[in-house]
Amino acid sequence: MTAARQPGSIEPSVKIEDADQRLAEWAGAVLGDISVSFDPPQPQPKGKGVSLYLYEVRPEAPLRSRMPPMLTSLRYLVTTWAPVQSEAHTLLGELIFAALEQPDMELDPAPLPVEAWSTFGVALRPSFILRVPLRRERPVQTAKLVRQRLVVQTAALVPLQGVVLGPEDIPLAGARVEMAALSLSTSTDNRGRFVFPSVPGGANPTTLRVIAKGKELTLAARAASDEPLVIRFGPLED
């Protein structure tokens, strides 16, 4: 059974404009017929109302996590105004206590920096920071149904060794030899030799990538071969 939500509560939104609209409706439900503005605080607004100025969007969870949902929070600077300052204080107090009753709202204890008020061009005034969730659900990817019988092929682990030679069959020391399919790599010794001690044997060839002095060579090799693999490069860069 789902618990009933309180009147004027804010459900997590999927768009910022949805959050703005719901927040405006909430403020109207709490304070009645007042003006609602999303602009920064103004020096001398007319009438009475509330400013819900969105000044920050902050991620609350890793946005690239593998599990839904993606979650951020919207931080609104909440101020009020009225012809009489004490009435503006009353409006602000009603909003604070109404926000404390909502499970989907939080009051941020960190105050707005004093320098920000100078940017607005207004004097420092009573306010609070309201944090509202912004949630976007992502579908959970389900594994596809396997409709064929699993076939497991085994292969003995054998060494794969070879030598890398340059022009005139001069051994190339420090050449990098990679076996990307197995995430393996090694370098040749001062005689140009390399070895992978344990790779799957069998008839299927293994792709090797060899990098030496700015040049690259890709070739197929069989680990089952008893003879060392000889890899020859043409003219190389200095």
LOVEX-842521 format. One record per residue (C-alpha): x, y, z; residue number from 1; residue in one letter. Coordinates in steps of 0.1 Angstrom, whole numbers, plus 5000, padded with zeros to 4 digits. Example, Ala and Ser with C-alpha at 12.3 -4.5 7.8 and 13.67 -1.06 7.14 Angstrom:
<rs>
+------+------+------+-----+---+
:    x :    y :    z :   k : r :
+------+------+------+-----+---+
: 5123 : 4955 : 5078 :   1 : A :
: 5137 : 4989 : 5071 :   2 : S :
+------+------+------+-----+---+
</rs>
This chain:
<rs>
+------+------+------+-----+---+
:    x :    y :    z :   k : r :
+------+------+------+-----+---+
: 5000 : 5000 : 5000 :   1 : M :
: 5013 : 5035 : 4990 :   2 : T :
: 5013 : 5061 : 5017 :   3 : A :
: 4992 : 5092 : 5009 :   4 : A :
: 5011 : 5123 : 5002 :   5 : R :
: 5005 : 5155 : 5021 :   6 : Q :
: 4987 : 5184 : 5003 :   7 : P :
: 5011 : 5206 : 4984 :   8 : G :
: 5040 : 5181 : 4985 :   9 : S :
: 5066 : 5180 : 4958 :  10 : I :
: 5072 : 5148 : 4939 :  11 : E :
: 5106 : 5142 : 4923 :  12 : P :
: 5105 : 5158 : 4888 :  13 : S :
: 5122 : 5147 : 4856 :  14 : V :
: 5126 : 5182 : 4841 :  15 : K :
: 5136 : 5215 : 4857 :  16 : I :
: 5105 : 5232 : 4843 :  17 : E :
: 5083 : 5206 : 4860 :  18 : D :
: 5101 : 5213 : 4893 :  19 : A :
: 5095 : 5250 : 4889 :  20 : D :
: 5058 : 5245 : 4882 :  21 : Q :
: 5053 : 5222 : 4912 :  22 : R :
: 5073 : 5244 : 4935 :  23 : L :
: 5052 : 5274 : 4925 :  24 : A :
: 5020 : 5254 : 4931 :  25 : E :
: 5033 : 5244 : 4965 :  26 : W :
: 5042 : 5280 : 4975 :  27 : A :
: 5007 : 5291 : 4964 :  28 : G :
: 4991 : 5263 : 4985 :  29 : A :
: 5010 : 5274 : 5015 :  30 : V :
: 5007 : 5312 : 5013 :  31 : L :
: 4975 : 5316 : 4993 :  32 : G :
: 4971 : 5342 : 4965 :  33 : D :
: 5006 : 5357 : 4961 :  34 : I :
: 5030 : 5365 : 4934 :  35 : S :
: 5056 : 5338 : 4926 :  36 : V :
: 5088 : 5348 : 4908 :  37 : S :
: 5118 : 5327 : 4896 :  38 : F :
: 5139 : 5358 : 4891 :  39 : D :
: 5168 : 5368 : 4914 :  40 : P :
: 5157 : 5389 : 4944 :  41 : P :
: 5146 : 5424 : 4934 :  42 : Q :
: 5153 : 5457 : 4953 :  43 : P :
: 5117 : 5468 : 4958 :  44 : Q :
: 5090 : 5445 : 4943 :  45 : P :
: 5054 : 5456 : 4946 :  46 : K :
: 5027 : 5437 : 4965 :  47 : G :
: 5036 : 5406 : 4983 :  48 : K :
: 5051 : 5373 : 4970 :  49 : G :
: 5079 : 5348 : 4970 :  50 : V :
: 5111 : 5345 : 4949 :  51 : S :
: 5122 : 5310 : 4941 :  52 : L :
: 5155 : 5316 : 4924 :  53 : Y :
: 5172 : 5285 : 4910 :  54 : L :
: 5209 : 5292 : 4915 :  55 : Y :
: 5225 : 5257 : 4914 :  56 : E :
: 5220 : 5222 : 4901 :  57 : V :
: 5242 : 5197 : 4919 :  58 : R :
: 5245 : 5159 : 4912 :  59 : P :
: 5236 : 5138 : 4942 :  60 : E :
: 5247 : 5104 : 4927 :  61 : A :
: 5271 : 5093 : 4900 :  62 : P :
: 5254 : 5102 : 4868 :  63 : L :
: 5270 : 5073 : 4849 :  64 : R :
: 5262 : 5046 : 4875 :  65 : S :
: 5249 : 5013 : 4860 :  66 : R :
: 5217 : 5013 : 4881 :  67 : M :
: 5189 : 5038 : 4877 :  68 : P :
: 5178 : 5064 : 4886 :  69 : P :
: 5200 : 5094 : 4878 :  70 : M :
: 5195 : 5119 : 4906 :  71 : L :
: 5205 : 5155 : 4910 :  72 : T :
: 5191 : 5183 : 4933 :  73 : S :
: 5179 : 5218 : 4925 :  74 : L :
: 5189 : 5245 : 4950 :  75 : R :
: 5165 : 5274 : 4952 :  76 : Y :
: 5172 : 5307 : 4970 :  77 : L :
: 5138 : 5315 : 4987 :  78 : V :
: 5130 : 5351 : 4997 :  79 : T :
: 5097 : 5369 : 5003 :  80 : T :
: 5085 : 5404 : 5000 :  81 : W :
: 5055 : 5425 : 5013 :  82 : A :
: 5047 : 5462 : 5018 :  83 : P :
: 5055 : 5457 : 5055 :  84 : V :
: 5088 : 5439 : 5063 :  85 : Q :
: 5073 : 5420 : 5092 :  86 : S :
: 5047 : 5405 : 5069 :  87 : E :
: 5074 : 5393 : 5046 :  88 : A :
: 5091 : 5376 : 5076 :  89 : H :
: 5058 : 5359 : 5083 :  90 : T :
: 5055 : 5346 : 5048 :  91 : L :
: 5091 : 5333 : 5049 :  92 : L :
: 5084 : 5315 : 5082 :  93 : G :
: 5053 : 5298 : 5069 :  94 : E :
: 5074 : 5285 : 5039 :  95 : L :
: 5102 : 5272 : 5061 :  96 : I :
: 5079 : 5252 : 5084 :  97 : F :
: 5059 : 5239 : 5054 :  98 : A :
: 5091 : 5227 : 5038 :  99 : A :
: 5102 : 5209 : 5070 : 100 : L :
: 5070 : 5188 : 5068 : 101 : E :
: 5077 : 5176 : 5032 : 102 : Q :
: 5097 : 5144 : 5028 : 103 : P :
: 5109 : 5155 : 4993 : 104 : D :
: 5124 : 5188 : 5004 : 105 : M :
: 5154 : 5197 : 5024 : 106 : E :
: 5166 : 5229 : 5039 : 107 : L :
: 5203 : 5234 : 5031 : 108 : D :
: 5221 : 5247 : 5062 : 109 : P :
: 5248 : 5264 : 5041 : 110 : A :
: 5239 : 5301 : 5036 : 111 : P :
: 5242 : 5319 : 5004 : 112 : L :
: 5276 : 5338 : 5003 : 113 : P :
: 5273 : 5374 : 5012 : 114 : V :
: 5290 : 5384 : 4980 : 115 : E :
: 5260 : 5370 : 4960 : 116 : A :
: 5237 : 5397 : 4974 : 117 : W :
: 5260 : 5424 : 4959 : 118 : S :
: 5257 : 5406 : 4926 : 119 : T :
: 5219 : 5408 : 4928 : 120 : F :
: 5222 : 5445 : 4936 : 121 : G :
: 5201 : 5442 : 4968 : 122 : V :
: 5207 : 5445 : 5005 : 123 : A :
: 5212 : 5413 : 5025 : 124 : L :
: 5177 : 5399 : 5035 : 125 : R :
: 5162 : 5369 : 5053 : 126 : P :
: 5162 : 5338 : 5031 : 127 : S :
: 5168 : 5301 : 5030 : 128 : F :
: 5181 : 5275 : 5006 : 129 : I :
: 5155 : 5249 : 4995 : 130 : L :
: 5168 : 5217 : 4979 : 131 : R :
: 5144 : 5198 : 4956 : 132 : V :
: 5152 : 5164 : 4940 : 133 : P :
: 5154 : 5160 : 4902 : 134 : L :
: 5151 : 5124 : 4892 : 135 : R :
: 5153 : 5107 : 4858 : 136 : R :
: 5145 : 5070 : 4857 : 137 : E :
: 5163 : 5047 : 4834 : 138 : R :
: 5150 : 5013 : 4822 : 139 : P :
: 5168 : 4984 : 4838 : 140 : V :
: 5184 : 4964 : 4810 : 141 : Q :
: 5175 : 4927 : 4813 : 142 : T :
: 5197 : 4899 : 4801 : 143 : A :
: 5185 : 4883 : 4769 : 144 : K :
: 5172 : 4847 : 4771 : 145 : L :
: 5197 : 4822 : 4759 : 146 : V :
: 5180 : 4799 : 4735 : 147 : R :
: 5209 : 4777 : 4725 : 148 : Q :
: 5228 : 4751 : 4745 : 149 : R :
: 5260 : 4764 : 4759 : 150 : L :
: 5291 : 4749 : 4743 : 151 : V :
: 5323 : 4751 : 4762 : 152 : V :
: 5356 : 4745 : 4744 : 153 : Q :
: 5387 : 4739 : 4764 : 154 : T :
: 5423 : 4744 : 4753 : 155 : A :
: 5456 : 4737 : 4769 : 156 : A :
: 5477 : 4766 : 4780 : 157 : L :
: 5510 : 4768 : 4761 : 158 : V :
: 5538 : 4793 : 4757 : 159 : P :
: 5540 : 4816 : 4727 : 160 : L :
: 5575 : 4829 : 4720 : 161 : Q :
: 5592 : 4847 : 4692 : 162 : G :
: 5617 : 4873 : 4681 : 163 : V :
: 5613 : 4907 : 4666 : 164 : V :
: 5639 : 4917 : 4639 : 165 : L :
: 5646 : 4949 : 4620 : 166 : G :
: 5664 : 4955 : 4587 : 167 : P :
: 5692 : 4931 : 4581 : 168 : E :
: 5677 : 4908 : 4608 : 169 : D :
: 5690 : 4930 : 4636 : 170 : I :
: 5672 : 4922 : 4669 : 171 : P :
: 5649 : 4950 : 4681 : 172 : L :
: 5651 : 4955 : 4718 : 173 : A :
: 5623 : 4972 : 4737 : 174 : G :
: 5596 : 4964 : 4710 : 175 : A :
: 5561 : 4961 : 4725 : 176 : R :
: 5542 : 4930 : 4717 : 177 : V :
: 5504 : 4930 : 4726 : 178 : E :
: 5478 : 4903 : 4726 : 179 : M :
: 5446 : 4925 : 4729 : 180 : A :
: 5421 : 4896 : 4731 : 181 : A :
: 5437 : 4884 : 4763 : 182 : L :
: 5448 : 4918 : 4777 : 183 : S :
: 5484 : 4907 : 4776 : 184 : L :
: 5515 : 4927 : 4766 : 185 : S :
: 5553 : 4923 : 4769 : 186 : T :
: 5585 : 4938 : 4756 : 187 : S :
: 5614 : 4923 : 4738 : 188 : T :
: 5648 : 4918 : 4755 : 189 : D :
: 5681 : 4929 : 4742 : 190 : N :
: 5681 : 4900 : 4717 : 191 : R :
: 5647 : 4909 : 4704 : 192 : G :
: 5630 : 4879 : 4721 : 193 : R :
: 5596 : 4879 : 4738 : 194 : F :
: 5575 : 4852 : 4754 : 195 : V :
: 5539 : 4848 : 4767 : 196 : F :
: 5543 : 4820 : 4791 : 197 : P :
: 5507 : 4808 : 4791 : 198 : S :
: 5481 : 4814 : 4763 : 199 : V :
: 5454 : 4791 : 4750 : 200 : P :
: 5467 : 4767 : 4724 : 201 : G :
: 5449 : 4751 : 4695 : 202 : G :
: 5444 : 4757 : 4658 : 203 : A :
: 5428 : 4791 : 4661 : 204 : N :
: 5453 : 4819 : 4653 : 205 : P :
: 5460 : 4847 : 4679 : 206 : T :
: 5463 : 4883 : 4668 : 207 : T :
: 5495 : 4900 : 4678 : 208 : L :
: 5502 : 4938 : 4676 : 209 : R :
: 5539 : 4947 : 4675 : 210 : V :
: 5551 : 4983 : 4680 : 211 : I :
: 5587 : 4992 : 4673 : 212 : A :
: 5603 : 5027 : 4668 : 213 : K :
: 5571 : 5044 : 4656 : 214 : G :
: 5559 : 5016 : 4634 : 215 : K :
: 5532 : 4990 : 4640 : 216 : E :
: 5526 : 4956 : 4626 : 217 : L :
: 5496 : 4933 : 4631 : 218 : T :
: 5498 : 4896 : 4624 : 219 : L :
: 5482 : 4862 : 4633 : 220 : A :
: 5502 : 4835 : 4651 : 221 : A :
: 5494 : 4801 : 4665 : 222 : R :
: 5504 : 4793 : 4700 : 223 : A :
: 5505 : 4756 : 4692 : 224 : A :
: 5535 : 4760 : 4670 : 225 : S :
: 5567 : 4746 : 4684 : 226 : D :
: 5589 : 4770 : 4664 : 227 : E :
: 5596 : 4806 : 4677 : 228 : P :
: 5576 : 4832 : 4658 : 229 : L :
: 5599 : 4855 : 4637 : 230 : V :
: 5585 : 4890 : 4632 : 231 : I :
: 5604 : 4912 : 4607 : 232 : R :
: 5601 : 4949 : 4603 : 233 : F :
: 5611 : 4969 : 4572 : 234 : G :
: 5630 : 5002 : 4574 : 235 : P :
: 5622 : 5019 : 4608 : 236 : L :
: 5622 : 5055 : 4620 : 237 : E :
: 5652 : 5068 : 4639 : 238 : D :
+------+------+------+-----+---+
</rs>
